[in-house]
C-alpha cells in the first residue's frame, strides 16, 4: 500500500481506523491522543432535550418552575468487545510506528481496563518509555451507595524515546494552588504547573461546549495535552475522534491534525462543530483509492 500524503492542515476520515493508520508514513506524527471505547459492556448514549416553561410540565426546575421536555435527538454507540486487547493491539502497534522520534502517545481509559492496557503498551512501546499516569478527577454524575463512586479517568502517557521527547511545561496554563495560604502571595498569584492529578470538570450538560456526543471530553484537558507535548505546526492524530475535541484544541493552538472515526454520528458532530473551518472530510474508500 502507498502512503498517505501528510502535507495537510486539518482532515477528518470516516471509516475503520486500522487501514488509515497503516497508510500513515513511519515517524510522521508528533502527538497521538486517543480516547478509545472503555469496554464498559454498555451502549453509550446521550439524549438531547428541548425544554420550555409549562404549567403541566413533566420536569421541575429552579424555584419549583415546571417545564415540558421534548426529545430532539439521541447519539449512541456500542461499547462492548469480546476481546478488547486484541482489538486495540494492532492499532497501538501502528500508533507506535507512526510516532515521531520525539513523539508522545496519550491513552485515555478508565479503571476497568487500565491495568491490562498498560501491560499491552509496555510490550508495544516499551516499559522504559512509560512517562506518566495522569489521573483526571471530576465531581459530577451519579453516586453509588454500595462503593466509593468512580470519579476519575486514567491517561497513560508513553514517549517514543524516554531520552528525547517534547515536553513544554512553560507553555501549559498554570492552575491555582489548592491551599494558596501556604505558599505566599507571590506564588499564589502566579499559580502552579499541573501535576499528574488533574482536577477538571466534565463537559457541562448545559454549557456552550456541549455537542451532545456521549463521551465528549473537555477542551481544557486536550489543550493542556497539546500545549505540553507538541509545538506549533506539529501533526496531532486522534483515531478514536468522537466529538472532535482533539481537532478543536489543535486548531486553536496552531497544530495540524488528523481525526478518524467510524461512527456516522461522530462525523455529523464534527462536521457541525468545525462549521465553516477549512477541514477536509474523506471516507476510507476515498483515501484508499487516492493512495493506490
C-alpha positions in Angstrom: 0.0 0.0 0.0 1.2 3.5 -0.8 1.5 6.1 2.0 -0.8 8.9 2.8 0.4 12.4 1.9 0.7 14.1 5.4 1.0 17.6 3.9 -2.3 18.9 5.1 -3.6 21.1 7.9 -6.8 19.5 9.0 -8.5 16.3 7.9 -11.3 14.0 9.1 -11.6 10.4 7.8 -14.8 8.4 8.2 -14.1 4.7 8.4 -12.1 2.0 10.2 -9.0 3.5 11.7 -6.7 0.5 11.2 -6.3 0.7 7.4 -5.9 4.5 7.8 -3.1 4.1 10.4 -1.4 1.6 8.1 -1.3 4.2 5.4 0.5 6.8 7.5 4.2 7.1 6.9 6.7 6.0 9.6 7.6 8.5 12.3 5.4 11.3 10.8 3.2 12.1 13.8 4.3 14.3 16.7 1.4 13.6 19.1 -1.3 11.0 19.4 -4.2 11.3 21.8 -6.8 8.5 21.8 -9.9 8.0 23.9 -11.0 4.5 22.8 -14.2 2.9 23.9 -13.8 1.9 27.5 -15.3 -1.6 27.1 -18.0 -0.9 29.7 -20.3 -3.6 28.2 -23.0 -1.0 27.7 -24.4 1.2 24.9 -23.0 4.7 25.5 -25.8 7.2 24.7 -26.9 10.8 25.3 -30.3 12.1 24.7 -30.8 15.8 23.8 -33.9 17.5 25.2 -35.7 20.7 24.3 -37.5 22.3 27.3 -39.9 25.1 27.8 -42.0 26.5 30.6 -45.3 24.8 31.1 -47.8 24.6 33.9 -48.3 20.9 33.2 -44.6 20.1 32.5 -43.0 16.8 33.3 -39.9 18.4 34.9 -39.4 20.7 37.9 -36.6 23.2 37.7 -35.3 26.2 39.6 -37.6 27.6 42.3 -40.2 24.9 41.5 -40.9 26.1 38.0 -42.4 23.3 35.8 -41.1 22.6 32.3 -42.2 20.3 29.5 -39.5 18.4 27.6 -39.2 17.1 24.0 -36.6 14.6 22.8 -34.8 16.2 19.8 -32.1 13.7 19.2 -30.1 10.7 20.6 -26.5 9.8 19.9 -25.1 6.4 20.8 -22.5 3.7 20.2 -21.8 0.2 21.4 -19.1 -0.2 23.9 -18.6 -3.9 24.3 -15.8 -6.1 22.9 -15.3 -9.9 23.2 -11.5 -9.4 23.2 -10.7 -5.8 23.9 -6.9 -6.1 23.9 -7.0 -8.0 20.6 -9.0 -5.1 19.1 -6.5 -2.5 20.5 -3.2 -4.2 19.8 -2.8 -3.8 16.0 -3.9 -0.2 16.3 -1.4 0.5 19.1 1.4 -1.2 17.0 0.6 1.2 14.2 0.5 4.1 16.6 4.0 3.3 17.9 5.3 3.0 14.3 4.0 6.4 13.1 5.2 8.3 16.2 8.0 10.8 15.5 11.3 10.0 17.3 10.4 12.7 19.9 6.6 11.9 19.8 4.2 11.2 22.6 1.1 9.0 23.0 -1.7 9.8 25.4 -4.0 6.8 26.0 -7.3 7.7 27.8 -9.1 4.9 29.6 -10.8 4.1 32.9 -10.3 1.8 35.9 -11.9 -1.2 34.2 -9.2 -1.8 31.6 -6.2 0.5 32.5 -4.1 -2.3 34.1 -4.3 -4.6 31.1 -3.8 -1.7 28.7 -0.6 -0.6 30.5 0.8 -4.1 30.1 0.0 -4.1 26.4 1.5 -0.7 25.9 4.6 -1.7 27.9 5.0 -4.6 25.4 4.5 -2.4 22.3 6.2 0.9 23.1 8.4 -0.3 25.9 8.1 -0.2 29.7 11.1 2.1 29.7 9.2 4.7 27.6 6.3 5.0 30.1 6.3 8.6 31.2 3.2 9.2 33.4 -0.1 8.0 34.5 -2.4 11.1 34.7 -5.5 10.9 36.9 -8.2 13.1 35.6 -10.6 13.7 38.6 -14.0 15.3 38.4 -17.0 15.6 40.6 -20.3 15.2 38.6 -22.8 12.5 37.9 -24.4 9.6 39.8 -23.3 8.4 43.2 -23.2 4.8 44.2 -24.2 3.9 47.7 -22.6 0.5 47.5 -19.0 1.5 46.9 -16.8 4.6 46.5 -18.2 6.5 43.5 -15.9 6.3 40.5 -15.0 9.9 39.6 -11.7 9.7 37.7 -10.3 8.6 34.3 -6.7 7.3 33.7 -4.5 8.7 31.0 -1.3 6.7 30.2 1.5 8.7 28.7 4.2 7.0 26.6 7.0 8.5 24.6 8.9 7.1 21.6 12.2 7.7 23.3 12.5 8.4 27.0 15.7 10.4 26.4 14.3 12.6 23.6 10.7 13.8 23.8 8.7 17.1 23.6 7.5 18.5 26.9 6.8 22.2 27.1 6.0 22.7 30.8 6.2 26.5 30.5 3.6 26.5 27.7 1.0 24.9 29.9 -1.6 27.2 31.5 -0.9 27.4 35.3 -3.5 26.5 37.8 -4.4 27.8 41.3 -2.9 26.3 44.4 -5.4 24.3 46.4 -4.1 25.9 49.6 -2.8 29.4 48.5 -2.3 30.5 52.1 0.6 28.0 52.5 2.7 29.3 49.6 2.6 33.1 50.0 1.0 35.8 47.9 3.5 35.9 45.1 3.4 32.1 44.4 -0.4 32.1 44.9 -0.8 34.9 42.3 1.4 33.1 39.8 -0.3 29.7 40.2 1.5 26.4 39.8 2.2 23.9 37.0 -0.2 21.0 36.9 0.9 17.7 38.4 -0.1 14.2 37.4 -3.5 14.7 39.0 -5.9 16.9 37.1 -9.0 18.3 38.7 -11.2 19.4 35.8 -14.9 19.4 35.4 -16.6 17.3 32.7 -18.3 19.0 29.8 -21.3 20.7 31.3 -24.7 19.2 30.1 -25.9 22.8 29.8 -22.7 24.6 28.7 -21.8 26.1 25.3 -19.1 23.4 24.8 -21.6 20.6 24.8 -22.1 18.8 21.4 -24.4 16.0 22.7 -21.9 13.3 21.9 -22.0 10.7 24.7 -18.3 10.6 25.7 -17.2 14.1 24.8 -14.1 15.2 26.6 -13.4 18.8 27.8 -11.4 21.2 25.7 -9.3 22.1 28.8 -7.9 18.6 29.0 -6.9 18.5 25.3 -5.5 22.0 25.4 -3.2 21.0 28.2 -2.0 17.8 26.5 -1.4 19.6 23.2 0.4 22.6 24.8 2.7 20.3 26.7 3.6 17.6 24.1 3.7 19.3 20.8 4.8 22.5 19.1 3.0 24.9 16.6 2.8 23.3 13.2 3.1 19.7 14.6 0.9 16.9 13.4 -1.7 15.6 16.0 -3.6 12.4 15.4 -6.7 11.1 17.2 -8.0 7.8 15.7 -11.0 7.5 18.0 -12.0 11.1 17.4 -15.6 11.0 18.7 -16.8 14.6 19.0 -13.6 16.1 17.6 -12.3 17.8 20.7 -8.7 17.0 19.8 -9.0 18.7 16.5 -10.7 21.8 18.0 -7.9 22.2 20.6 -5.2 21.5 17.9 -6.7 24.2 15.6 -6.8 26.7 18.4 -3.2 26.1 19.2 -1.9 26.2 15.6 -1.3 22.5 15.2 -2.2 20.3 12.2 -4.5 17.4 12.8 -5.9 14.1 11.5 -9.1 12.8 13.1 -10.5 9.3 12.4 -13.8 7.7 13.4 -16.1 5.0 12.1 -19.3 6.3 13.8 -21.6 8.3 11.5 -22.9 10.2 14.5 -19.4 11.3 15.4 -18.8 12.5 11.8 -22.0 14.6 11.9 -21.0 16.1 15.3 -17.5 17.0 13.9 -19.0 18.5 10.7 -21.2 20.7 12.7 -18.5 21.6 15.2 -16.0 22.7 12.7 -18.6 24.6 10.6 -17.0 26.8 8.0 -13.5 26.0 9.1 -11.3 24.6 6.3 -11.3 20.9 7.3 -11.1 18.1 4.7 -13.6 15.2 5.1 -12.8 11.9 3.4 -14.3 8.4 3.6 -11.9 5.5 4.0 -12.8 4.4 0.4 -11.8 7.8 -1.0 -8.5 7.7 0.9 -7.6 4.1 -0.2 -8.4 5.0 -3.8 -6.2 8.1 -3.5 -3.1 6.3 -2.2 -3.2 3.2 -4.5 
